[in-house]
Amino acid sequence: MTAWWSGRAGSFLELSETRLLETLAERAVRRFRINEVQQLRAWEIQLPLLKDTLRRLDDVASWHVLLEFEIPRLGGRIDVVLLSPRAVFVIEFKVGADRFDVADQLQLEGYALDLQDFHAGSRSQPILPILVATEAATPFPTLPFLIGGCAPLMLANGKSLPDLVGSLDRLVPAVGHALDAAAWELAAYRPVPNVIEAACLLYDRNNVAEIASARADAFNLTRTADRIAAILARARADNAKAILFVTGIPGAGKTLCGLNVAFSRTEGEADAVFLTGNPTLVHVLREALVRDAVAKSEKRAPAAHRMKGVIQALPKFRDDNVKSGKTPPERVVVIDEAQRSWTEAHAIAHTRDRPVQLDRSEPAHVLDIMARHEGFAGIVCLIGNGQEIHDGEGGLAEWGLALVPRPEWRVFVSEFSLVHPEPRNRLAALDGLHVEPALHLTVPVRSLRHDATPAWVDAVLRGDVAAARQVIAQDGPVPFRLTRDLDMLRCGLRASARGVHRAGLVASAGARRLRAEGLGCELPHMDPQAVARWFLESWLRDRDVRASDSLEIVATQFSVQGLELDQVGVCWDADLIRAVGGAAESGPWQARSFRGTRWQIARDADKIAWRLNTYRVLLTRARYDTIIWVPRGDPDDPSRDPDIFDRIATFLVGCGVRSLLEPSAPRGVEPAPQLTLLMP
């Protein structure tokens, strides 16, 4: 992170505005090869306002000024960062504006939250975002309560800015050591982008090391990406065929590794392709990449056409190549959620009446399609153990069965997949198999609040209260809250999803009685436009009621698997309940399906596993926090028995889930001073 100009406040005041303008204009030309007249005029008004603000401070000599401070993850620059001995002021100017646009407020709050989450120098400091619309009416003079490091957005116009900054300076207490401006400017900025942002960055030729360096333990992810590249390079040099199985806990970065491979370019070879059987992931990633290209001045039609070749639906790739019998142009295919590939019995039965009929398992067809290449071919299978969510999905074991009669493939897998206790998730011992420890990802990069979230979720779904409590004892409170009220769920999500953070409601596809609670609008996961709007549009910015953050449309596991949200509301229905008995006691869950007017208990082991895996997907979608809503039920409705919901809620509390109303500080952020600030 760099500023176009930085220095002590005294130096800033001494420099002429002409000299400052020359410095900023020179940086703009070097960066963008243009010098926009509108930007120059904005600086001409902004700089005198800033100087006037600083001259009114009591101890300006101890302040530091940074102009045009870059925020790489969000692709923008903060107009001004002021560092006082006690706080970080993040100021955005809208010169000539006579009102405070929602988009501008979201942008600035996003900048401030980005500093809080990813900038090491800002974690223990109060962060005070101020939006200045120079010609707006004077805002109501209130200063908000500071929570967890980043204060709610404050508003000012050109005349009120000096008083606002001065009041904050006088009222922020001195806590601990004074802020070291030089150390702050040099502090590490290490963002973890969400999967949509990561796809755009990777497509622009960034690598995994550059986009997932928010933490020292991200070495686990870069090591895996490097090992995949090395194995494929060796196979290419040997004119051999190689298949790699990349496993890992939910949110560990398997999709990032796969996108890294798919978006790589090898001279003289056709591009690799990213395949997924999840239509939602296809729709959302394609649309996000197209929008990113259009934002960079590319026309939409050619961009959309190109993205169709980069990210493809696995069923279409499979059927086209089974039908044609030709060698595909891609030498490398990356298969997302490969554990969901069909078994032979399901493939045959499911395609019997379709134009393209399958006569073997989905893994067997993919292996045979890629084996048509003379010499090198590569398959990278991304395996989410415990995330099979539909009938006919064969897991890792199905790939092992397909590889037994195909010895020409070099097989690379971690030892984890050879000893997994669940047969469906275990690869059979094969001749010539290569064990690669780097192909198993154990460090979560999705959950920014708690490293042990996947382990805690696993304990909860095993029904093991003691294990869940042990996770909390070792790693601290988990980022899960509980409410019994739907309105409180929405209020909690809106309060926590600040700035550019995105919230959404999720539920099991088997949650058939939530409609009685007022949640009957389900996202159609096969509708590409509806899915893209849910993930990419904004209710906060555009008042688009089709967006996830409108909190009206509920997405199921089929829509959210492989994707993520910042804040998640999990809506828990009676399709997964505690058995009758001590609600807080350890013991297995009971899966149910709603048929006609009543619930039916699932007896089939696969159906029980699918329901547990469904809730595993839902509970691991959040980058920050998850609020679980368990309805109260209705004593007059047998399908919504209050006792059943009470047992679920009691069990979750026993596992360490706290009430939504219980206060907490963000995990991973050093506690900042708690301030009640009132304008004098």
LUMSETOR-882940 format. One record per residue (C-alpha): residue in one letter; x, y, z; residue number from 1. Coordinates in steps of 0.05 Angstrom, whole numbers, padded with zeros to 5 digits. Layout:
BEGIN
A, X, Y, Z, NUM
...
END
This chain:
BEGIN
M, 00000, 00000, 00000, 1
T, 00028, 00068, -00020, 2
A, 00007, 00140, -00018, 3
W, 00020, 00188, -00075, 4
W, 00044, 00238, -00023, 5
S, 00058, 00228, 00051, 6
G, 00092, 00269, 00104, 7
R, 00084, 00305, 00170, 8
A, 00026, 00353, 00175, 9
G, 00075, 00410, 00185, 10
S, 00109, 00394, 00120, 11
F, 00042, 00390, 00085, 12
L, 00022, 00459, 00111, 13
E, 00088, 00489, 00089, 14
L, 00085, 00462, 00018, 15
S, 00049, 00506, -00032, 16
E, -00015, 00479, -00062, 17
T, 00017, 00487, -00131, 18
R, 00074, 00441, -00111, 19
L, 00027, 00389, -00082, 20
L, -00016, 00391, -00145, 21
E, 00046, 00380, -00188, 22
T, 00065, 00319, -00146, 23
L, -00004, 00288, -00150, 24
A, -00012, 00303, -00224, 25
E, 00056, 00271, -00239, 26
R, 00035, 00208, -00203, 27
A, -00031, 00207, -00241, 28
V, 00004, 00212, -00308, 29
R, 00054, 00157, -00289, 30
R, -00001, 00112, -00264, 31
F, -00055, 00123, -00315, 32
R, -00019, 00159, -00372, 33
I, -00071, 00214, -00369, 34
N, -00082, 00277, -00329, 35
E, -00157, 00288, -00318, 36
V, -00179, 00360, -00313, 37
Q, -00236, 00340, -00266, 38
Q, -00188, 00307, -00218, 39
L, -00141, 00367, -00218, 40
R, -00199, 00414, -00203, 41
A, -00221, 00369, -00145, 42
W, -00151, 00372, -00115, 43
E, -00151, 00447, -00122, 44
I, -00212, 00451, -00076, 45
Q, -00194, 00392, -00031, 46
L, -00124, 00414, -00012, 47
P, -00143, 00483, 00018, 48
L, -00200, 00450, 00057, 49
L, -00151, 00399, 00086, 50
K, -00101, 00453, 00104, 51
D, -00155, 00494, 00139, 52
T, -00175, 00432, 00178, 53
L, -00104, 00418, 00201, 54
R, -00089, 00490, 00221, 55
R, -00146, 00489, 00271, 56
L, -00119, 00428, 00309, 57
D, -00086, 00437, 00377, 58
D, -00026, 00392, 00365, 59
V, -00018, 00388, 00289, 60
A, 00057, 00376, 00294, 61
S, 00045, 00304, 00315, 62
W, -00002, 00289, 00257, 63
H, 00015, 00255, 00191, 64
V, -00018, 00264, 00123, 65
L, -00025, 00213, 00066, 66
L, -00057, 00233, 00000, 67
E, -00087, 00184, -00050, 68
F, -00073, 00123, -00007, 69
E, -00082, 00060, -00050, 70
I, -00127, 00003, -00029, 71
P, -00107, -00053, -00078, 72
R, -00161, -00104, -00061, 73
L, -00218, -00055, -00075, 74
G, -00182, -00024, -00134, 75
G, -00186, 00047, -00108, 76
R, -00152, 00102, -00069, 77
I, -00171, 00137, -00005, 78
D, -00168, 00212, -00017, 79
V, -00138, 00228, 00050, 80
V, -00113, 00189, 00110, 81
L, -00097, 00231, 00172, 82
L, -00057, 00197, 00227, 83
S, -00064, 00228, 00295, 84
P, -00028, 00199, 00356, 85
R, -00093, 00164, 00375, 86
A, -00133, 00148, 00312, 87
V, -00135, 00137, 00237, 88
F, -00180, 00186, 00199, 89
V, -00203, 00160, 00131, 90
I, -00231, 00218, 00091, 91
E, -00263, 00216, 00022, 92
F, -00279, 00282, -00014, 93
K, -00336, 00290, -00064, 94
V, -00320, 00359, -00090, 95
G, -00381, 00396, -00116, 96
A, -00430, 00344, -00089, 97
D, -00492, 00372, -00055, 98
R, -00515, 00306, -00025, 99
F, -00486, 00242, 00005, 100
D, -00495, 00186, -00045, 101
V, -00506, 00116, -00019, 102
A, -00453, 00089, -00067, 103
D, -00401, 00138, -00039, 104
Q, -00418, 00119, 00032, 105
L, -00411, 00045, 00017, 106
Q, -00345, 00057, -00019, 107
L, -00315, 00095, 00039, 108
E, -00340, 00047, 00092, 109
G, -00310, -00009, 00050, 110
Y, -00243, 00026, 00051, 111
A, -00245, 00034, 00127, 112
L, -00266, -00038, 00139, 113
D, -00211, -00061, 00092, 114
L, -00159, -00025, 00135, 115
Q, -00189, -00056, 00198, 116
D, -00189, -00127, 00170, 117
F, -00125, -00130, 00129, 118
H, -00078, -00073, 00148, 119
A, -00033, -00093, 00207, 120
G, -00021, -00021, 00228, 121
S, -00095, -00006, 00235, 122
R, -00119, -00065, 00276, 123
S, -00108, -00034, 00345, 124
Q, -00128, 00037, 00326, 125
P, -00196, 00072, 00322, 126
I, -00213, 00082, 00248, 127
L, -00257, 00143, 00235, 128
P, -00287, 00147, 00164, 129
I, -00312, 00215, 00142, 130
L, -00348, 00229, 00076, 131
V, -00344, 00301, 00054, 132
A, -00395, 00327, 00003, 133
T, -00368, 00398, -00003, 134
E, -00434, 00432, -00023, 135
A, -00483, 00390, 00018, 136
A, -00526, 00419, 00072, 137
T, -00493, 00416, 00141, 138
P, -00507, 00346, 00168, 139
F, -00536, 00335, 00237, 140
P, -00476, 00342, 00284, 141
T, -00472, 00274, 00319, 142
L, -00411, 00231, 00331, 143
P, -00426, 00156, 00335, 144
F, -00408, 00103, 00385, 145
L, -00344, 00068, 00363, 146
I, -00349, -00008, 00358, 147
G, -00293, -00057, 00347, 148
G, -00242, -00010, 00315, 149
C, -00281, 00020, 00257, 150
A, -00332, 00074, 00273, 151
P, -00396, 00082, 00234, 152
L, -00391, 00131, 00176, 153
M, -00392, 00205, 00192, 154
L, -00415, 00260, 00145, 155
A, -00389, 00330, 00134, 156
N, -00390, 00387, 00084, 157
G, -00334, 00435, 00067, 158
K, -00351, 00481, 00125, 159
S, -00364, 00429, 00179, 160
L, -00303, 00385, 00166, 161
P, -00254, 00424, 00210, 162
D, -00301, 00423, 00270, 163
L, -00316, 00349, 00261, 164
V, -00242, 00329, 00258, 165
G, -00225, 00375, 00316, 166
S, -00281, 00347, 00360, 167
L, -00260, 00276, 00346, 168
D, -00188, 00293, 00361, 169
R, -00206, 00322, 00429, 170
L, -00252, 00265, 00449, 171
V, -00213, 00203, 00427, 172
P, -00176, 00181, 00489, 173
A, -00103, 00163, 00491, 174
V, -00098, 00087, 00498, 175
G, -00031, 00052, 00500, 176
H, 00026, 00077, 00457, 177
A, 00018, 00134, 00408, 178
L, 00008, 00114, 00336, 179
D, 00075, 00110, 00299, 180
A, 00061, 00141, 00231, 181
A, 00123, 00114, 00198, 182
A, 00109, 00043, 00222, 183
W, 00036, 00050, 00202, 184
E, 00054, 00069, 00130, 185
L, 00102, 00009, 00125, 186
A, 00055, -00041, 00158, 187
A, 00034, -00102, 00118, 188
Y, -00030, -00100, 00079, 189
R, -00051, -00172, 00066, 190
P, -00121, -00180, 00039, 191
V, -00159, -00245, 00029, 192
P, -00207, -00233, -00030, 193
N, -00271, -00272, -00035, 194
V, -00276, -00324, -00090, 195
I, -00308, -00276, -00140, 196
E, -00254, -00223, -00129, 197
A, -00201, -00278, -00133, 198
A, -00227, -00303, -00200, 199
C, -00220, -00233, -00229, 200
L, -00150, -00224, -00200, 201
L, -00127, -00292, -00225, 202
Y, -00154, -00280, -00294, 203
D, -00113, -00215, -00295, 204
R, -00051, -00259, -00287, 205
N, -00042, -00250, -00212, 206
N, -00022, -00314, -00176, 207
V, -00046, -00347, -00113, 208
A, 00013, -00321, -00072, 209
E, -00007, -00249, -00089, 210
I, -00081, -00255, -00074, 211
A, -00080, -00300, -00012, 212
S, -00024, -00272, 00030, 213
A, -00066, -00244, 00087, 214
R, -00035, -00291, 00137, 215
A, 00030, -00327, 00148, 216
D, -00004, -00394, 00144, 217
A, -00027, -00380, 00073, 218
F, 00038, -00416, 00056, 219
N, -00006, -00479, 00057, 220
L, -00045, -00452, -00003, 221
T, 00015, -00427, -00043, 222
R, 00052, -00492, -00030, 223
T, -00007, -00531, -00060, 224
A, -00013, -00485, -00120, 225
D, 00062, -00491, -00134, 226
R, 00061, -00567, -00127, 227
I, 00003, -00574, -00176, 228
A, 00040, -00532, -00227, 229
A, 00104, -00573, -00217, 230
I, 00068, -00640, -00226, 231
L, 00033, -00617, -00289, 232
A, 00098, -00589, -00317, 233
R, 00133, -00655, -00305, 234
A, 00077, -00694, -00338, 235
R, 00079, -00647, -00398, 236
A, 00154, -00656, -00405, 237
D, 00146, -00732, -00402, 238
N, 00086, -00733, -00450, 239
A, 00048, -00768, -00394, 240
K, -00023, -00766, -00368, 241
A, -00032, -00742, -00296, 242
I, -00092, -00736, -00250, 243
L, -00087, -00698, -00184, 244
F, -00136, -00699, -00126, 245
V, -00135, -00636, -00084, 246
T, -00172, -00645, -00019, 247
G, -00183, -00599, 00040, 248
I, -00229, -00574, 00094, 249
P, -00286, -00527, 00074, 250
G, -00260, -00457, 00057, 251
A, -00187, -00477, 00051, 252
G, -00178, -00450, -00019, 253
K, -00189, -00510, -00065, 254
T, -00227, -00467, -00115, 255
L, -00171, -00415, -00115, 256
C, -00120, -00469, -00132, 257
G, -00165, -00494, -00187, 258
L, -00176, -00425, -00217, 259
N, -00101, -00413, -00214, 260
V, -00090, -00474, -00258, 261
A, -00148, -00459, -00305, 262
F, -00127, -00387, -00317, 263
S, -00054, -00403, -00328, 264
R, -00027, -00396, -00398, 265
T, 00024, -00443, -00429, 266
E, 00057, -00422, -00494, 267
G, 00038, -00467, -00552, 268
E, -00019, -00500, -00514, 269
A, -00094, -00487, -00512, 270
D, -00117, -00455, -00448, 271
A, -00139, -00500, -00391, 272
V, -00213, -00501, -00372, 273
F, -00249, -00497, -00305, 274
L, -00307, -00547, -00303, 275
T, -00361, -00551, -00251, 276
G, -00427, -00587, -00244, 277
N, -00451, -00529, -00202, 278
P, -00491, -00484, -00249, 279
T, -00491, -00427, -00198, 280
L, -00415, -00424, -00197, 281
V, -00414, -00422, -00273, 282
H, -00464, -00366, -00277, 283
V, -00434, -00323, -00222, 284
L, -00361, -00329, -00242, 285
R, -00375, -00318, -00316, 286
E, -00417, -00256, -00301, 287
A, -00366, -00228, -00252, 288
L, -00310, -00237, -00302, 289
V, -00351, -00205, -00357, 290
R, -00369, -00145, -00313, 291
D, -00296, -00137, -00295, 292
A, -00276, -00138, -00368, 293
V, -00330, -00087, -00386, 294
A, -00306, -00042, -00329, 295
K, -00238, -00043, -00364, 296
S, -00270, -00017, -00428, 297
E, -00279, -00084, -00464, 298
K, -00344, -00096, -00501, 299
R, -00392, -00143, -00467, 300
A, -00407, -00191, -00524, 301
P, -00335, -00213, -00539, 302
A, -00320, -00216, -00464, 303
A, -00380, -00261, -00451, 304
H, -00361, -00306, -00509, 305
R, -00290, -00313, -00482, 306
M, -00312, -00329, -00412, 307
K, -00356, -00386, -00437, 308
G, -00292, -00421, -00459, 309
V, -00255, -00409, -00394, 310
I, -00310, -00432, -00346, 311
Q, -00355, -00488, -00370, 312
A, -00410, -00531, -00342, 313
L, -00383, -00602, -00332, 314
P, -00447, -00635, -00360, 315
K, -00441, -00596, -00425, 316
F, -00366, -00611, -00433, 317
R, -00380, -00684, -00419, 318
D, -00440, -00691, -00466, 319
D, -00408, -00652, -00523, 320
N, -00345, -00696, -00522, 321
V, -00382, -00761, -00512, 322
K, -00425, -00745, -00572, 323
S, -00370, -00720, -00618, 324
G, -00317, -00772, -00601, 325
K, -00264, -00720, -00617, 326
T, -00204, -00698, -00577, 327
P, -00220, -00636, -00536, 328
P, -00176, -00575, -00548, 329
E, -00158, -00568, -00474, 330
R, -00099, -00606, -00448, 331
V, -00117, -00593, -00376, 332
V, -00185, -00594, -00342, 333
V, -00199, -00572, -00271, 334
I, -00261, -00604, -00241, 335
D, -00292, -00567, -00183, 336
E, -00329, -00607, -00130, 337
A, -00306, -00671, -00165, 338
Q, -00334, -00713, -00107, 339
R, -00403, -00697, -00135, 340
S, -00389, -00735, -00200, 341
W, -00441, -00788, -00216, 342
T, -00435, -00862, -00203, 343
E, -00443, -00910, -00261, 344
A, -00513, -00932, -00240, 345
H, -00537, -00860, -00232, 346
A, -00505, -00837, -00298, 347
I, -00538, -00893, -00337, 348
A, -00606, -00884, -00305, 349
H, -00605, -00808, -00306, 350
T, -00588, -00802, -00380, 351
R, -00630, -00860, -00407, 352
D, -00681, -00813, -00439, 353
R, -00633, -00756, -00457, 354
P, -00602, -00741, -00524, 355
V, -00533, -00762, -00499, 356
Q, -00535, -00827, -00461, 357
L, -00478, -00847, -00414, 358
D, -00455, -00918, -00407, 359
R, -00405, -00910, -00351, 360
S, -00392, -00866, -00291, 361
E, -00378, -00792, -00299, 362
P, -00306, -00801, -00276, 363
A, -00296, -00857, -00327, 364
H, -00323, -00813, -00383, 365
V, -00278, -00754, -00365, 366
L, -00217, -00799, -00361, 367
D, -00232, -00829, -00429, 368
I, -00245, -00761, -00461, 369
M, -00179, -00733, -00437, 370
A, -00142, -00798, -00455, 371
R, -00157, -00783, -00529, 372
H, -00098, -00735, -00527, 373
E, -00033, -00764, -00552, 374
G, 00020, -00750, -00500, 375
F, 00005, -00702, -00443, 376
A, -00063, -00691, -00411, 377
G, -00079, -00667, -00341, 378
I, -00139, -00671, -00295, 379
V, -00142, -00633, -00230, 380
C, -00199, -00656, -00185, 381
L, -00220, -00611, -00128, 382
I, -00250, -00654, -00074, 383
G, -00294, -00627, -00019, 384
N, -00299, -00685, 00030, 385
G, -00365, -00688, 00066, 386
Q, -00399, -00643, 00015, 387
E, -00437, -00692, -00028, 388
I, -00507, -00663, -00025, 389
H, -00548, -00702, -00076, 390
D, -00564, -00774, -00095, 391
G, -00519, -00808, -00145, 392
E, -00456, -00771, -00124, 393
G, -00401, -00822, -00116, 394
G, -00348, -00784, -00077, 395
L, -00273, -00795, -00085, 396
A, -00283, -00871, -00084, 397
E, -00318, -00868, -00152, 398
W, -00255, -00838, -00184, 399
G, -00214, -00895, -00155, 400
L, -00260, -00946, -00186, 401
A, -00254, -00912, -00254, 402
L, -00177, -00910, -00249, 403
V, -00168, -00984, -00235, 404
P, -00175, -01006, -00308, 405
R, -00138, -00944, -00334, 406
P, -00066, -00953, -00312, 407
E, -00039, -00902, -00362, 408
W, -00056, -00846, -00313, 409
R, -00006, -00823, -00262, 410
V, -00045, -00812, -00198, 411
F, -00025, -00759, -00146, 412
V, -00061, -00754, -00079, 413
S, -00048, -00737, -00006, 414
E, -00044, -00791, 00046, 415
F, -00106, -00761, 00078, 416
S, -00148, -00789, 00020, 417
L, -00120, -00859, 00028, 418
V, -00138, -00867, 00101, 419
H, -00203, -00828, 00107, 420
P, -00251, -00865, 00154, 421
E, -00310, -00855, 00107, 422
P, -00306, -00904, 00048, 423
R, -00340, -00854, 00000, 424
N, -00283, -00805, 00014, 425
R, -00226, -00855, 00008, 426
L, -00186, -00870, -00055, 427
A, -00169, -00943, -00066, 428
A, -00095, -00963, -00068, 429
L, -00073, -00961, -00141, 430
D, -00011, -00985, -00176, 431
G, 00039, -00928, -00186, 432
L, 00002, -00880, -00141, 433
H, 00043, -00820, -00117, 434
V, 00031, -00792, -00047, 435
E, 00037, -00716, -00045, 436
P, 00026, -00684, 00023, 437
A, 00018, -00615, -00008, 438
L, -00047, -00635, -00043, 439
H, -00086, -00631, 00022, 440
L, -00106, -00562, 00047, 441
T, -00115, -00556, 00122, 442
V, -00115, -00481, 00134, 443
P, -00181, -00443, 00124, 444
V, -00175, -00379, 00084, 445
R, -00250, -00365, 00079, 446
S, -00266, -00354, 00152, 447
L, -00230, -00290, 00173, 448
R, -00257, -00292, 00244, 449
H, -00238, -00362, 00267, 450
D, -00189, -00413, 00239, 451
A, -00225, -00471, 00272, 452
T, -00294, -00458, 00244, 453
P, -00293, -00522, 00200, 454
A, -00272, -00564, 00260, 455
W, -00327, -00534, 00303, 456
V, -00380, -00545, 00249, 457
D, -00357, -00617, 00241, 458
A, -00364, -00629, 00316, 459
V, -00434, -00598, 00317, 460
L, -00458, -00642, 00259, 461
R, -00429, -00703, 00293, 462
G, -00472, -00684, 00352, 463
D, -00410, -00679, 00397, 464
V, -00420, -00624, 00448, 465
A, -00354, -00638, 00483, 466
A, -00314, -00633, 00419, 467
A, -00348, -00568, 00399, 468
R, -00333, -00539, 00468, 469
Q, -00261, -00562, 00463, 470
V, -00252, -00523, 00398, 471
I, -00277, -00460, 00434, 472
A, -00232, -00474, 00494, 473
Q, -00171, -00478, 00449, 474
D, -00187, -00424, 00398, 475
G, -00237, -00377, 00430, 476
P, -00310, -00362, 00415, 477
V, -00334, -00381, 00345, 478
P, -00366, -00329, 00299, 479
F, -00436, -00358, 00306, 480
R, -00497, -00325, 00338, 481
L, -00567, -00351, 00352, 482
T, -00635, -00317, 00347, 483
R, -00705, -00344, 00350, 484
D, -00735, -00283, 00314, 485
L, -00733, -00273, 00238, 486
D, -00736, -00197, 00244, 487
M, -00677, -00199, 00291, 488
L, -00639, -00242, 00242, 489
R, -00648, -00189, 00188, 490
C, -00631, -00133, 00235, 491
G, -00568, -00169, 00257, 492
L, -00545, -00181, 00186, 493
R, -00558, -00110, 00165, 494
A, -00519, -00083, 00225, 495
S, -00459, -00127, 00212, 496
A, -00457, -00123, 00135, 497
R, -00427, -00053, 00131, 498
G, -00395, -00020, 00070, 499
V, -00383, -00069, 00014, 500
H, -00394, -00130, 00058, 501
R, -00449, -00175, 00030, 502
A, -00501, -00212, 00071, 503
G, -00552, -00264, 00051, 504
L, -00602, -00316, 00076, 505
V, -00589, -00390, 00064, 506
A, -00629, -00452, 00080, 507
S, -00633, -00526, 00063, 508
A, -00672, -00545, 00000, 509
G, -00710, -00591, 00048, 510
A, -00732, -00533, 00092, 511
R, -00804, -00537, 00068, 512
R, -00838, -00506, 00129, 513
L, -00800, -00440, 00131, 514
R, -00854, -00412, 00085, 515
A, -00901, -00413, 00144, 516
E, -00851, -00366, 00179, 517
G, -00851, -00318, 00120, 518
L, -00793, -00347, 00080, 519
G, -00823, -00377, 00018, 520
C, -00783, -00342, -00036, 521
E, -00727, -00388, -00058, 522
L, -00671, -00370, -00107, 523
P, -00679, -00412, -00171, 524
H, -00609, -00440, -00176, 525
M, -00617, -00460, -00249, 526
D, -00634, -00389, -00271, 527
P, -00568, -00357, -00290, 528
Q, -00593, -00285, -00288, 529
A, -00628, -00294, -00221, 530
V, -00566, -00325, -00190, 531
A, -00519, -00272, -00217, 532
R, -00564, -00217, -00191, 533
W, -00568, -00249, -00122, 534
F, -00492, -00252, -00115, 535
L, -00471, -00189, -00153, 536
E, -00525, -00136, -00147, 537
S, -00536, -00094, -00085, 538
W, -00597, -00074, -00045, 539
L, -00556, -00025, -00004, 540
R, -00528, 00010, -00065, 541
D, -00584, 00003, -00116, 542
R, -00644, -00019, -00075, 543
D, -00647, -00082, -00118, 544
V, -00695, -00129, -00082, 545
R, -00667, -00188, -00121, 546
A, -00598, -00181, -00089, 547
S, -00577, -00225, -00031, 548
D, -00571, -00166, 00017, 549
S, -00644, -00149, 00008, 550
L, -00653, -00209, 00054, 551
E, -00717, -00230, 00019, 552
I, -00695, -00288, -00026, 553
V, -00666, -00350, 00007, 554
A, -00611, -00389, -00027, 555
T, -00604, -00464, -00017, 556
Q, -00542, -00508, -00015, 557
F, -00546, -00517, -00091, 558
S, -00538, -00442, -00101, 559
V, -00483, -00427, -00050, 560
Q, -00437, -00487, -00053, 561
G, -00369, -00464, -00078, 562
L, -00386, -00391, -00065, 563
E, -00388, -00348, -00003, 564
L, -00417, -00287, 00031, 565
D, -00388, -00240, 00083, 566
Q, -00446, -00247, 00132, 567
V, -00493, -00307, 00129, 568
G, -00561, -00320, 00160, 569
V, -00574, -00395, 00166, 570
C, -00648, -00410, 00170, 571
W, -00656, -00476, 00206, 572
D, -00718, -00517, 00193, 573
A, -00744, -00582, 00221, 574
D, -00710, -00624, 00166, 575
L, -00651, -00635, 00213, 576
I, -00670, -00643, 00286, 577
R, -00645, -00669, 00352, 578
A, -00672, -00737, 00373, 579
V, -00722, -00737, 00430, 580
G, -00683, -00735, 00495, 581
G, -00634, -00687, 00526, 582
A, -00629, -00632, 00475, 583
A, -00560, -00610, 00498, 584
E, -00532, -00680, 00502, 585
S, -00486, -00709, 00451, 586
G, -00516, -00755, 00400, 587
P, -00533, -00761, 00326, 588
W, -00579, -00715, 00287, 589
Q, -00644, -00739, 00256, 590
A, -00656, -00722, 00182, 591
R, -00727, -00714, 00157, 592
S, -00763, -00699, 00091, 593
F, -00830, -00664, 00085, 594
R, -00882, -00704, 00046, 595
G, -00953, -00681, 00038, 596
T, -00972, -00653, 00106, 597
R, -00920, -00685, 00152, 598
W, -00847, -00698, 00163, 599
Q, -00819, -00768, 00149, 600
I, -00756, -00793, 00183, 601
A, -00699, -00811, 00135, 602
R, -00674, -00882, 00145, 603
D, -00626, -00888, 00087, 604
A, -00553, -00875, 00107, 605
D, -00539, -00835, 00043, 606
K, -00599, -00790, 00053, 607
I, -00578, -00776, 00125, 608
A, -00507, -00760, 00100, 609
W, -00533, -00713, 00047, 610
R, -00574, -00674, 00098, 611
L, -00515, -00667, 00145, 612
N, -00471, -00646, 00087, 613
T, -00524, -00595, 00067, 614
Y, -00519, -00561, 00134, 615
R, -00443, -00566, 00131, 616
V, -00445, -00526, 00067, 617
L, -00492, -00474, 00097, 618
L, -00453, -00466, 00161, 619
T, -00386, -00455, 00126, 620
R, -00407, -00401, 00075, 621
A, -00389, -00339, 00116, 622
R, -00323, -00301, 00112, 623
Y, -00340, -00263, 00176, 624
D, -00401, -00281, 00217, 625
T, -00460, -00329, 00216, 626
I, -00526, -00317, 00250, 627
I, -00569, -00379, 00259, 628
W, -00643, -00369, 00262, 629
V, -00683, -00426, 00294, 630
P, -00758, -00411, 00290, 631
R, -00800, -00415, 00353, 632
G, -00851, -00459, 00319, 633
D, -00926, -00462, 00328, 634
P, -00962, -00507, 00379, 635
D, -01022, -00511, 00333, 636
D, -00981, -00536, 00273, 637
P, -00955, -00607, 00280, 638
S, -00903, -00594, 00226, 639
R, -00873, -00537, 00268, 640
D, -00871, -00567, 00337, 641
P, -00840, -00515, 00385, 642
D, -00807, -00570, 00427, 643
I, -00768, -00594, 00366, 644
F, -00741, -00524, 00352, 645
D, -00726, -00513, 00426, 646
R, -00683, -00576, 00427, 647
I, -00644, -00552, 00366, 648
A, -00632, -00483, 00397, 649
T, -00613, -00513, 00465, 650
F, -00563, -00560, 00432, 651
L, -00530, -00503, 00393, 652
V, -00524, -00462, 00456, 653
G, -00493, -00522, 00489, 654
C, -00442, -00524, 00433, 655
G, -00422, -00452, 00447, 656
V, -00467, -00410, 00402, 657
R, -00482, -00345, 00437, 658
S, -00544, -00302, 00432, 659
L, -00547, -00249, 00378, 660
L, -00560, -00198, 00433, 661
E, -00496, -00215, 00470, 662
P, -00442, -00163, 00454, 663
S, -00375, -00184, 00425, 664
A, -00313, -00154, 00392, 665
P, -00291, -00178, 00323, 666
R, -00244, -00237, 00329, 667
G, -00174, -00226, 00303, 668
V, -00177, -00151, 00316, 669
E, -00144, -00122, 00377, 670
P, -00196, -00086, 00419, 671
A, -00200, -00012, 00403, 672
P, -00224, 00041, 00453, 673
Q, -00299, 00041, 00463, 674
L, -00323, 00112, 00456, 675
T, -00388, 00148, 00467, 676
L, -00378, 00213, 00429, 677
L, -00425, 00271, 00431, 678
M, -00414, 00336, 00394, 679
P, -00401, 00391, 00445, 680
END
